[in-house]
Amino acid sequence: MTLSDYLAEAGLTRAAFAARVRAHPITVSKWATGRAVPRPAQMHRIAQETGGAVQPADFYTSDLQRAS
């Protein structure tokens, strides 16, 4: 699941999620839009905070794979 999809389903703003994973809201925005990939420690926090719904591999899925 993409981070953007998770935030929408969970009804969370990027700012609220940023506070939960100890990141800047702009950074979360970049992750959610695919303009940046979280560092390993951040990926671990994201996976924990999302209950495993967003996994590290989800940040490397191509746009073609998301469309199918």
N, C-alpha and C positions, 0 to 999 in steps of 0.2 A: 504494500500500500504506500502511496506517496505521502509525504508529510503534508502536502496541501490537502489531499483527500482526508487524511486523518483529522486535521484541524477543522475542516468543514463538518465532518460527521460528529466530532466531539463538541462542536459549537464553541471552539476556542479561538481567540484572536492570536495573532502572531506575538503580540506583546505579552499576553498571559502565558503562552507556552514558553516564551523566552525566559520569563521569570522562573518557571518550573525547571528549566534545564540550565539555568545560570548562563545565559547568552544574551547578546544585545538583540533587540527586535529587528534591526536591519539585517543582522546575520541570519536570523530565522527566516526572514523574507527571502534572502538569497538562497537558503537551503530549499525553501518551499517552491521557488521558481526554477530551481536547477542551475542557478548562476554560480553556486558554490557547493562544495561537498564538505560535510563536517569532518573534523579530525576524529581519529579512533575513540578518544575519550568522550567526545561529544556524541558520537554515534551510540556509544554504550548508554549514556544518559537518555538519549532519545528513545532507544529501545526499551529501557526501563520505564520511562514516563508514559510511553504509549502501550504498555503492557505487551510488548512484542509485536504490535501491529505494524510498526515501521522498523524495518531491519536495515543494517548497513547495505546489503545488496540492493535495496530499493533506491538508493541514491545513484546507482550505476546502471539502472535500467534505461535502455534507449527509448526515445520517443516512439519508434516503430513498435517496440514491444508493448508500450503503454496503450497504443491505439488498438491493439488486437484484443 
